Structure formats: structure tokens, C-alpha cells
Amino acid sequence: MKRQRSRGRVAAAALAAMCAAAVLPGQAHAAGPGAYAFDPDARNVQGAAANVEASELDEGVPYRSTIRRGEKLYYRVTLDDASDAYVSAVAVPGAGGTAAYGDGITVSLRETDDTQCSSGRANFGPGEYARPVAAYAYRAVEEGGSTCQESGHYDVLVERESKSAADTEAWDLELRFLEEPRLKSGSSMPTDGPDSWPSASAPPPTGKQQKRSGGAGYSEATSLENGRWQDTVAPGQTRFFRVPVDWGQQIHATAGLSNSTGADKDFVGNALTLSLDNPAQGPVSDATLSYSGGPASASLRPLPPVAYRNRFDSSTQVSAMRFAGWYYLSVSLSPKLKESYGTDPIPFELSVQVKGEAESSPYEGDAGVFGVTDQDREVARKGKNAREAAQSGPMTVVAAAGIGTGSVLVLGLGVWTLLARRRATADAPAAGYPAGGGHQPPQGW
């Protein structure tokens, strides 16, 4: 039921967006080259300094908030006693900002007495440039567990660390709360991490390179299937993509930055960052490359196939490959390249390979965002983002129904108007005839 409600909210939001577009044609979100595209359905919410004053987040609904340097902000969620739960925060500094190595955010999920369930941290790393980064925390229901197992209210704490006192601008936040579907009744799942998995790098994909432009945020992430995809990225910009990865499947990705056509060959360390996030927008892995004006590439380290048991591994990279769904790839280019290579976008190739046969889902009923459907694979083939897919899928039927209803309504109004005119004409005196006389217009007029 929770999955159905979540999908119903998405469908309703897509319908609302469609209606808004019809009412306000041509209205678009204005954004600069490095601007992040927030989910247009996100609700505004204000974090609280005191946990008892925290606003509650609904499951499956995106939210937008802000956080300043050194702030610790509380939000609240309500959990049952059977579902694993995840809360993610995407930190979005101002475009073109600078950052120190340790700058970032920490997200933790806590009982209301401050007992911590888990925490996750995201920072800008050695690139030292501001860009969207995501972190998440979760509550896992475990047999024999002693903390964070009961139903009730839980606190979400988001903390921001910025070393420079001059960094006074607020960062935007995009927040999400998701609950994992329940396992099939009677199923017995492993309780320890994987022993081994194929750890060899995948050979480069074959086939013709195709162009496909990335989105400016998670909600606009362009869908990809296996292949070689070409796009461009400007200094200070991040491009978002997503790939369906099912149970038992393994993802490989490489980003290759093109050579510069200019004369400058200055060295820029950590010029490009390739990142992978899981369906709950939890960070999985990243890779960076340095740039001197010539072709350069960076590949994600080999990751295990998606499996339920991965969550029990001590490695955060392995643990994050814990469920199926859309995995997000982002490509960020350092603003430092402007000094030597200008502001023009630089072409890059993103190679994607998902290997392995899809296995059955361990969940009871609809897996929601934690599953891959045939429709998802078709969306990846066509390169649509989530909103485009929603509007061209079930919403197409709604739109068609709306058009049909509207057509019937217009036709009905036309008939009503015609009959009204006939009736009015029949009741009125005919031209050239006195009122109340015995002569009437011809019948059927």
C-alpha cells in the first residue's frame, strides 16, 4: 500500500505539472550553466534548531530547505516497526563557489532521546570545489536489535561543516524520506556480507557513440542503457544521468574528458569527478581525473552485483549496493578550468555497462523505487528522465481521458448552445410579424 501511495503521489504531481504547463505555457525554470535543478514538486520546509520543533517529512515526498555554516537542523519522520527507512540530503552550494577539503554535510537518523541509528557524510573531497553532494542515513530493522527498532517519531539531523569563516552563504538542501518494501513472508535472507564477486574491470563497450544530454539534478537525470554516450560539461557544472540496475546486476562506468582545442596545456588536479549514488540517493563510489589539455579518463572501481546481503558488509561502497532501482551517475567539472581553458563546455564520453542476468525481487508486492521494471528499461532505451517518463506512461492515459472528456464537454456545450438559440428564436416574434399573431417562423427554424 505504501508503494501504491507513493506512486499515486508521483502520478498526481505529474498531472499537476501537466496542468500547470497548460495554464502557463512557456513557463520554464531559469537557471545558469552551473545551477542545480530541484525537483519541481519539492515542498519547502524549514529545519529547526530544537528537535521538538522539527517539521515532519512525509514518505516519498521531495522537500527543499536551506542550511548555513555551522548549523545543525532537525527534521522529523515517523517509522513503523518493520520497514528499513532512508533519509537523504543533497547539499547544493551556490554555483561557482569554493570549498575546503573537509567541507560538507552529515546526515544522521536518531531516536528522540538522541540515540543514533546511523549517519552518513558527504564532502567535496580533494577537488575542493563546491558542487551538489548527497549523503544519507538509515534505520535497519534487525532481529534481536536493541536500538531504533520501535515504531514512532525519529529525528533527522543535518549538520553543515564549512572551514572558511567567509563562507556565509546558505546552501540549499533537497531532502527525501523513503521506506524499503517488506520482504516476502517466510523468506530467509542472508545476514552476512558477500564473500567475493567479479572484481575485474569491464572491457570498453562496443558500438557507435551516441549523444545524450545529462540533466541538472536528480529529478532531471537522463536515463541511459549500456553504451557510449557523449555530452558536454562546462567548468563548475554537474551533469546527471541514471541507469536501471536490477538484482544480481553489476554496473561499470567510465568518464573520458576530451582534449582541449586551445593552446593552453595547464595542469588542473582533480578536474573531473565521476560519482555514483544508489536509488535512495546514498553515495556509492566516485573517481577523479586530472587534466592537462589532453584526453583523460576515470573509471569507478568494480562494485559487487546488487544483492540484499551487501548491506551487511563493512565497506560503505559494498553496503550501498543493497537494492535494485535507478542508480545515478553524475559528472562534475571543476571551475578551476576556467582560468586556463575558458568557460566553454568540454565534450566527454560516459561509458556504461550493466552486466549479469536480472534476478527476482525479494520484496512482497510492488518494489516501487527499489526495483526495475520493463517500463524502466524502455525509458532507459529512449533516454527520458523521470518526469518525462511519468508524463508519457500512465499519465498519457490520463491526458487522453482529459482530452476526451473535454471534447465531450465542448460538444455538449455546443449542442446546448444551439438548442438554446433555437428555443429563444422560437419564443421570440418573427421579423415582420406582430407579437401574438397567428403567423410563426417555419417549423424547425
N, C-alpha and C positions, 0 to 999 in steps of 0.2 A: 504494500500500500504506500509506503514511503517513497519508493521509486516512482510509482504512478503519480503521486502528488508532485514530485519534483519535475517529472516530465510535463505534467499539466501546467505547472508554473512557467516552464520554458515555452510551451506552446502558447500560453496566454500572453507572455511577454512578446513573443514574435508577432502575434496577432496585433498587439497594441502598437508595436513598432511599425507594422504594415499600415495600420490605420493612421498613425501619426504622419507617416510619409505621404499618405493620400491627402491628408488635410493640409500639410505644409510641404508642397512639392519643392524639391531643390534644396531643402534644408540639409546641411552637412556639418559634420564636426570639424571645425577649423583647427588645424594642428601644424606645427612646424616640422622640419625634417627629423628632429630627434624626439618629438613628442610621443608620449605613450597614449594608446587608445584604451581608455577604460571601458568596461562593459557598459553599454548604454542603458542596461536595465538595473545598474547598481543603485542601491538606496544609500542616501547619506546617513552616516551615523557618527556620533561624537564619542571618543574614548573618554573614560572617567579616571581621575586620579585616585578615587576611592572605589574599591571593588563593590561595595554595597550600592553604589550609584551607577553601576555599569549598565549600558543598554544591551538588550538581548538580541542575538543573531539567530535568524531562522535558518533551518537546514535547507541547503540547495539554493539559497538566495545570495547574489553578489552584493557587497557593500563597499562604500567608499568613505575614507576617513583621512585624517592628517595627523602627523606626529612631528614634534620639534626636537631639537638637540637635547639629549639627556632626559627626555620624557619617558615615563612608564605609564602606559594607558591600559585600562581594563575594559573588557567586553565580557559578555556572559552567554553561555549556551546551556541548554537543557538536554541531558543524555538519559537514555534508558539503561537497563542493566544487562543488555545482551549484544549491543552493536559496538563495533570499533568505530571511533569517531576521529575526524581530522579537521583541523582549523589551519588555514594558510593565510599568509600575509605577503603581498607583493609590495615592496618599498620602491617608490618612484621619486627619485630626486629631480630637481629642476634640470632641464636639458642643458648639456654643456658644462655641468658642474664638475668640480674636482673632489677627490676623496683620498683619504689616507688608507693605508693597507688594512687596518682593522675596523674601518667604518662599516656599519651595517645595522641589522636588526636581529633581535632574538624574540622568538615566539614560544610561549610556554602555556600548557594547559594544566590547571590546578583545581584541587578541591577548594571549597570556600574557606577552609581553615589553612590554606596556603600549602597544603601537601602537593608536591609536584607530580604530575602524571608523566610528562615528558617535555622536552624542549628541543628547539631547532634554531640554528643560527645561519644567517647569510651575510656575507660581506663582499666587498668589491675586489678582494684579492690583490695579487701583485700588479694588476693592471692599473690600480689606483685612479680609476676614473668612474664617475657616477653613471649608473645605468640601472634599469629595473632588475631587482634581485628578489627571489622568493625564498621563504622559509616556512616550515610547518611544524606543528606539534600534534600528538595524537594520544587517544586513550584506547588501550587494548584490554579487552575482556579476556581474562585468563583463568583457567580452572585452578583454584587454590590461591588466586591473587588476593593481596591484603589491602591494596590501595587503589583508589579510582575505579572501583567495581560497581558501586551502587548507582541507582538512578537518582536524578536530581540536578540541581544547578552546579555548574562548573565555571570557573573564571578563566578567561583568555587574557594573558598579559603580553603586551607588545612593548619591547624596550628598544630605544634607539641609542646607538653609540656613534658620536662624531668627535674626533680628537681636536679638530680646529675650533677654537672659540669664535672664530669669524664666521663659521657656518651657522647662520641664524635663520636661514630659510626653512620653512616647513617642508617635509616630504609628504607626498600623497601616499595613501595606503589603499590597496584593494584586498578585501577580506572575503573568505569563503569558509563555510562550515558544511562538511559532508559526513554522512554516516554510511558505513560499509554494509552491504546487504548481509543478511544472516546466512550461515552455511546450511546446506541441505540437512534435513533432520536425519539423524543416525549416521552421518558421515564421520569418518575418522581421519583427521588431518595430521600431518607430521608436526612435531613440536620442537624440531631442531633444524638448524640451517643446512644448506646443501653441502655435500662433501666435495663435489667438483662439478665443473661444467666446461664446455668448449671454450678455451681461452685464446685461441688463435685469432689474429686479425682477419677480417673477411677480405677476399680479393676485390679489387675495384669493380664496381658494377659495369656491365657492358650496356650497349645500346646508345642511341642518339641522345645528346644533351637537349633538354627542353627548358623553356623559360617559364618560370612561375614566381610571381612576386609575393614576398612574405608580408604578413600583417604587422601592425604597430602595437599589438598587445595580445594577450592570451585569447580574448574573445574574438579577435580578428585573425588568429593564426591560420595560415593557409595549409590545407590538407595535402599530404604527399603520400605516394606509394613508392615502391622500390624504383630507383633510377638516379639519373644525374640531372640536377636541377640548377638552373642559372638564374641569378638575381644580382642586384647591386645594393651596396650599403655605403652610406655616407659617414664621415667621421662624426662620432657622437650619436649614431643611430643604432637601433636594435631591430632586427627583423625576426618575426615569429612564424614558426611552422608547427605542424602537428602530424603525427604518424600513428595509425592504429596498430597496436601490438597486443596480440592475443595470448592467452595462457599457453605456455610452452614455447613461445617465440622469443627470439633474441634480436636486438636491434644493434646495428652498426652505423656510424655516421662519421663523415669527414667533411671539413670545410676547407676549400682551397681558394686563396685570395689571388687575384690576377696581378700580373706585373703592372707597374706604373708606366704610362706613356710619356711622362715628363722626364726631364734631365736629372732631377734630384734623386739621390740614392741614399738618403739619410737613414740611419738605423733607428727603429722605434721598437722598444721591447714590449711584449705582451700587447701587440697591436690589435689582435682579434681574439675574441673569446667565443667558443662554441659551448653551449650549455644544454643539458638535458634535464627536464623535470617530468615527474610522473603525473598520472591523472588527477591527483589531489594537489597538484602544483607544489609538490615537495621536491627539492633539489636531489638529483641523482649523481651527475658527474659533469665535469667540464674539461676543456682543453684550450690552450692558448698557443698563439704563434707570434713570432717576431717578424718584422718586416723591414726590408732594405730596398724596396722598389722592384724586387724580382718575385716570381711566383713562390708562394709558400703555402703550406697546408698544416692542419692539425686534426687529429682523429681522437674520438672518445676511446678510452681503454675498453677492452672487451668486457661486457657485462653478462651476467647469467641470464638464461631464459626466464621469462616471467613465471613465478611459482609462488604459491601461498607460503611455502616453508621459508622463502627468502627473508621474511620478516623476523625470523629468529636468529639471523646471522649478526655477528658483532660489527661487521663492516656496514657503515651507513649507505654506501653505494649499493651493496648487495641487498640490504634491507629495503631500500626504496623500490626495488623491482618486485613488489609484493602483490600487485594486482594488474589485471588487463585494462585496456582502455586507450584513450588518446594520450600519447607521450609527446611532450612539447620540446622542440628544438629551437634555440634562439642563437642568432649570430650578431654579436656586438662589435663595433669598430671604434677604437679609441679616438677621442677628439684631438689627441696629440698629433695625429697625422696631418691636421690642417696646416701646421707650421711648415712642413716640407712638401706636402703633396696636394695642398689646396682643399677646397670644400666639395669638389665634385665626387659623386658616388664612384666606388671602385667595384668592378664586376667580381663575383665569386661564384664558385660551384659548390653545391651541397649534395654530397653523395649519400644515399640512404639505402640500406639493405635490412630487411626483416627476414630472418631465416627460421626454419622449423615449421612443422605442422601444428596447426591450432588444436588445442586440447579443450575438453569440456569445462564449463564453468563450475566452480564448487558451490555456487550460491543457490539459494532457494528462490525461484521465480526470476523476475526481471533484474538484471545486474545494474541497470542504469549507466552511470558514467564509468563504472568499473567492469565494463565488458565491451566486446567488439561484435558488431552485427554485420550482416551482408550489406545493409544500407551504408554503414560506416566505410566499408571497403569501396563501395561505389562512389561515395563522397570523396574519398582519397583519390580515386582514379580521375575524377572530374576537377579536383583542386579547389573545392569550396571550403569556406570557413563555416563555423558553427551556425551563425545566423543565416547565412545563405542556404545551408542545408536544411535548417528548420523551416524556412520560407518556401523551399522547393519540395519539401517532403509532405508530411501530413497537412501543413498549412496550405498547400496548393489546393487540397480538397476544400478546406475552409474558405479559401479565397473564391474558388469556383462556386461554392454554395452561396457565398455572399453575392457574387455577381448574378447568379441565377435568381436569388430572392429579390435582388434589386431590379432585375429585368421584369419579373412578375409584378413587382410593386409599381414600376413605371407604366407597364402595360395596363394594370388595374386603374391607375390614376388617369390614364388616357381614356379608357372606356368610361370611367366615372364622369370625366370632364365632358366627353361627347354626349352622354345621356343627359347630363345636367343642362347642357346647352340646348339639346332638343326639347327638354321639358320646359325650359324657360321660354323658348321660342313658341312652343305650343300654347303656353299660358298667356303670351303677350298678343295684342291685336295686330293683325297683319297690316302691312303697309297698304294704304288706300282703302281700308275697310274700317267702319266705325266700331268702336268697342261695343261688345254685347250684340252685334249684328249677327245675322244668320249665315254669313259667308266666312269660311275658315280657310287657312292655307291648306294645300293638298295634303292628304294623309301620308304620313311617313316623312314629312319635312324635317 
